[in-house]
Amino acid sequence: MSPRRSAGVIGIDFGTTNTVVSTLAGDGQARLIHFAAPAEDIVAFRSALSFHAAEGEPSRRVIEAGPWAIDAYVEEPLETRFIQSFKSYAASPLFQETRILGRRYEFPDLLSAFLLRLRAHAGEAWPEGGPTCIIGRPVNFAGLRPDPDLALARYQTAFARLGFTDIRYAFEPVAAAFFFARTLKEDATVLVGDFGGGTSDFSIVRFHREAGEIRSTALSNAGVGVAGDAFDYRIIDHLVSPELGKGSSYKAFDNVLPIPNRYFTAFARWEQLALLRASKDMRDIRALVRTSLEPARLAALVEVLDDNHGYRLYQAISRLKEALSGGEEATFLFEAGSVRIEKTVRRGEFESWIAPELAAMERAVDEALERAGVGPEGLDRVFLTGGSSFVPAVRRLFARRFGEGKLEGGGELVSIASGLAYMGAERDLDQWSERAPS
């Protein structure tokens, strides 16, 4: 990759689960921005927001982000509106706004509120002036019938509010490829798989040396709107939702009817739980407790939503996935208020639950290979990054297709942000990035 002169570059990996920021230093090295979080310094800043009314000033909203948002929620769960994974709404035409403490927030408002707190917590590490800002974007955005132009327009509005004037977007797996390329000692065709919270994206890039420099050629991109959050939902659907009333019935006059499944689909996206809590459906769920044939289960659902236990559920799911990555069996335990769900899960069970997502990922890989015009034998390396790359079933999929010896990993949380910064050193940045449609 050939260097160009730049007045400054900042790479921002705004992820469904975490956000990571990197800058390009004068020596050509990417430098991650660290945040002095309450417990420890971090580089992975949780993509979460919290809102609560200021004490004694109900009209003033206190907004926090990242671990500070989590702390605010843990301290006052009933008084705090907690939102995470809101990136999943970026490309959705159906999401127009949400109301928080009486105020209307569109997607750019949520994102800019998050970015402003991110910048504030970065302090002096955030570069001054208006450097080139390169933002990671998935190949395919998450959601039903996503509109990528809408997502980029919303991004553009939010990032422009921070004062950036040269705003560019680059595919997340391509950025990860730039990060990985610095380890290559010889020419190679590389498949990069990036497994985030909302999307799984794949790029095939050819790296070769020319006049002593590493040059790169993009061959193909493909992606699918399922990843870690979809794995979470499968766990909830099999372990949690039945304990909260899914599959049960209620009486309506002389009829026995099933509890509507739509009350449980909100668990497919973490950010929807907060919206469900404030929706008309919530009123209907409360009414169903009185007519349910299993009222204790519906009452538990009401408690989970009313008392804002979504984050504790998220933590329980994360602990189970981590345990199953290292062992053949693990215990799922969710405790919040009076709700307690405890079950033993075997890795094979979990893998059977996520089989549809694994199949979708494999189809996206096939699409990337077809677009690049190469077969499995034409790949020299396969670089897997992102949190879900630790799931054994995901790794096995690639080992089976390409051979264990070709698989590489590393920088699972920071590869994209670092790669975005390194990309800024390219002479022809337009080859690797785009601006939002006007």
N, C-alpha and C positions, 0 to 999 in steps of 0.2 A: 504494500500500500504506500503510495507515494505522497510525501508531505506537501502541504500547501501552507501559505502564510495566512494566519487568521488573527483577528483582533480579540478572539476569545470564543470559547465553545463551552456550552453546558449541555450535557446529555441527561434527559429525564425519562426514567422508566416508570411511568404512572401505571401501576399494576392493579389488578382486581384485589389482591391481598396486601401487597406492600408496594411502596414507592421508593426508588433508589435514585440518587442524583450523583453525577460525576462531572468533573471539569477537566479540561485539557490544559495541563501545565506548560510552562514555557519550554521545558525539556522534552516535550512530546509525550509525556506520560499522563495517563488518566489518574485523577485523584478523586477518591470517593469523599463525599461530604458526610461527616459524622454529626450525629445529633446527641446532645447531652441529655438523654432520657432520665426519668426519675431513678430507675434501677441501675442503668449502665449506659455507656456510649453505644450507639447503634448506627448502622448504615441502612438497614431495612426499616423504613418508617411506615407503620401500619396505615393503610388507606382507609381511614375511618374518621368520622366526624361526630362531634357531640354538640348539642345545643341545650342550654338551660337559661332560665330567666335569672338575672342578677338579683341577689338578695336585697330586698327592700326597693328594687326598681324593676317591677315586672315587665315594663315596656322595653328594657334593655336586655339583649341576648348575649350571653357569653358563649363564644364559639371556640372549640378546641379541636385538635386533630392528632392523629397518631397515638402514641402511648398516653399522652395527656388526655385525649378523648376517652380512652379506656378507663383511666383513673377517675375521670369525672363521672362516668357511668357507674363504675363499681361503688363509688362513694354515695351517689344519689340515684339509684336505678329508676325509681319511680318518678323523679323530677327531671330526668335527662332523656332527650331524644337522641338515640345512638344509631348511627347509620354506617354500615360498612359494605364493601363490594359494590358501591354505587357506580363504578365504571361499567357494570353490566347493562346500565340503562343508556349509555352514551349514544348508541346507534338506534335506539328504539323510538319510532315516531309516536308510539302509544304513550310514552312518558312525556307529558307536557310540563307538569309541575307537581310539587308537594307543598303542603302547608305545615310550617313548623312554628309553634308558638304564635300563631296568628299571622305569620308572614309568608308570602308566596316565594317559593324557590324553584326556578327552572334549573335544568342540568348545569348550564354554565355558572349559575350562582353557587351551586354546591361545589363544583370543581374549583372555582376561584376562591371560595372560602377556605377550602382545603389547602390550596397552593399558597395562599397568604400566610396561613399558620405554619406551613412547611418552611417557607422562607424565613419567617420570624424565628423559628427554632434553629435554623441553620446559622443565624447570626452572621458574624464576619466571614464565615466560610462561603457564603453566597457571593458570587462575583458581582462587582459593581458595574454600572453602565448597562448597556444592552447587547450582550454577546449573542452570537448565533446560538439559538436554542434548537436542539434536535430532540424530538419527542418520539418515543417508541409507539408503534401502533400494531395491533394484530393483523394478520393477513385477512382473516374474517372476524368481524366483531361478533360478540355473543348476542343472543336474543333471537326472538321470532322475527323473521324477515328484516334483518338489520340493514340500516341505510348508512354506508360508510361515509358518504359525503356529508350527511347530517352530523355524524359523530365528529368529523374533522372540523366542521363549521362551529360546533359547540366547543371543541378544544380551542379553536382559534380565538373565540371570544374570551374564554377564561384565561388563556396564557397571555393574550394581549393586555389584559388588566394588570399584569405584573410588569409591564413596560417593555417586553420583548418586541422587537420590530422585525428581525429576521427569524421567522418561526418555520421550522421544517419538520417533516414526519418521515420516519424510516421504519421498515418492517422489523419487528422485534427479533425474529430468528436471524435476519441478516446482520443486525447489530451483534447478536451473540456470535455469529461467524467471524466478525471482525475481532472480537475478543479472543476467540480460539485461534485465529490465524497467527497470532504472535508466537505460538508455541510450535508452529510447523517448521521443520528443517528441510523439507523438500516439497516439490509440487504435489498438489493433492486436490481431489474433488471431494467436497465435504457436504454431507447431509446434516443439517442442524435441526434438532427437535426442541422446541421451547414449550414447556408445559406450565402454564400459568394457572391462575384461579378460574378464569372464565373461558380461555381459549387454548387450543393446542395448535401450534403453528410450525410449519416446516419450510425450509429453504435449502436449495442446493446451490453451492457456490464453488467455482473453480479458482484455486489459488496457484499462481506460478511466479517464478522469479524472472525478472527482466532488468538487466543493467544493475544487478545487485539489490533491487527492490522487490518487495512482494506486491504483485498486481493481482487484481481479483475481477472475476466476471460472474455476474449473477445468471444462473441458468433457469431457475424456476422457484415459485412460491406456491404454497397451498396451506389450507388451514381448516379448522372446524371449531365451532363454538361450544365445545365441551372440554372440561379439564377438571381441576381439583374441586371446584364447587359442585360439579355434577357427581363426583365420587361421594362428596359429603351428603348430597341429597339421597343417594342410594342407601347410605347407612341410615339416614333419618327415616326414609320410607319403610325400611325393613325392621328397624329397632324401636324407633321413637313414635312415629305417627300412630301405629296400632295402640300404643299405650295412652294416646291422647284422643282416641275416639274414632280413628279411621277404620272403616269396615263395620262400625256399629250402626244401630238404627234408632229411630225415634217414632213416637206415635203422633199421628195427625188425625184427630177424630177417631174413626174406626180403622184407619190404615196404618201399617207399619212401613216406614220409608227409610232408605239408607241415608246416613249423614253425607252431605255433599262432599265429594272429593276435593272441590276447589279450595276448601278451607286449608287443605294440607299442601297444595301445590305452592303456596307462598314459601314453604321451606326449601324450594328449589333454588331460591336466591336469598342470601342472608338479608339483603337490604329490603326485601319485600315484607319481612316480619314487622318492621316499624310501620310500614304503610298499612298492613292489615290491621294493626292495633287501632288505627284511626279511621277505619273504613266502615261502611254500612254492614259488611259481613260480620264485624265484631258484635254488633247489636244482635244480629241473628244467631250467632253462636251462643251468646248469653241466654237467649230465649230457649235454645235447644236443650240447655242443661236441664230445664224443668220437664221436658217431654222425652228426654233420651232414655233408652232402655238400660244404658250404662252411664248414669250421670257423673260418676266419679271421674271417668275418663275425660268427658267434655269439660268438667270443672278443672281438670289438670291443664287442658289446653288453654282455657281462659286465664289460669294463673301464669302460665308460661308467657302469654302475650301481654297480659295486664302488667305484670311485674318485670317485663322487659328482660327475660332470661335468655334471649337469643345469643348473647355473647358467651354465656356459660355453656350453652349447648354447643356452640362453635368450638370452644376449648375442649369439650369432651370428645367431639368428633376428631379433632386434630390429634389428641392423645391416642385414640384408637388407631388411626391410620399410621402414626409413627410406630406404635407397638407392633402392628401387623407387618410393617416393613422389616422388622428385626426378628420376628418370631412367627411360628405357625399358628399361635393361638393367643388371644388377648381378651381382657375383660373391658367391656364398655360400661362406664359408670357416669350417669348424669344426675347430679343432685342440685336442686334449686328450690328454696322455700320448702313446701311440703311434697314436692315432686321428686321421686327417686326411681330411676330406671337402671337396672343392672343386668347385663347379659354377657355370656361368653360367646365370642365370635372366632371362628376358625378362618385362617387366611383364604382357604378354598371357597368358603361362603362369600366372603367379600369379593373375591375375584369373579364369582358367578354373578354377583349383583352388578358389577361394573362392566360386564361383557359387552353390552351395547355401545358403551363409550369407547372401549378398546377397539371394537370393530370400526367405529367411525374414525378413530385416529388412523387405523391401518389403511382405510380407504383414502384418507388425505395424503398419506405417504405414497400410495400408489399413484395418486394424481400428480404429486410433485415429480416422481420418477418419469411418468409419461410426458409431462410438459418439458422436462429436461432432456428427454430422449436418451436416458441412460437406464441400464438395469442394475440390479444389486451388485453385480460384479464390477460395475463402473465406478463405484464409490470406494474411496480410499480410507475415509474416516467417517464416523457417525458421532456427532457431538450432541449429548443430551443435557439439557439444562432446565432449571425451574423446579419447584418443589415436588411436583408429581413424578419427576424422573426418578425419585427414590422408591416409588411403588414397584415392588418386584415384578408384577405382571406387565408393567409398562416396559421395563428393561428386557424382560424375556421376549416380548414382542419383537424388539429390535435385534436381540441376539439371535433369535430364530431366523429372521429375515436376512441379516447381514453378517452374522458371525460375531461371537463375543470379542474376538481379537480386534475388531474395528471400533468397538465402542469406547468413547471417551466421555469424561465428565469434568465438572469443576466450576467454581464460581456460580453455583446455582442461584444465588440471590443477587449477584452483582454483575453478571456477564453482560446483560443487555445495556445497563447504564454505562458501564465502562466502554463497551463496543460503540455506543452512540457517540461518546466523546472522541474515541479514536477515529471514528468515521469523519469527524469534523476536520481531521488533518488531510483528508483527500483533496487533491487538486481539483477534481471535477466532482464537487459535492452533489451537483444536480443528477449525476448518474445514480446516486444511492439514496437520495431523499426527494421529497416532493413538498410543495406548499399546498395549503388548503385551497380547494376550488373557490374561486371568487364568485 
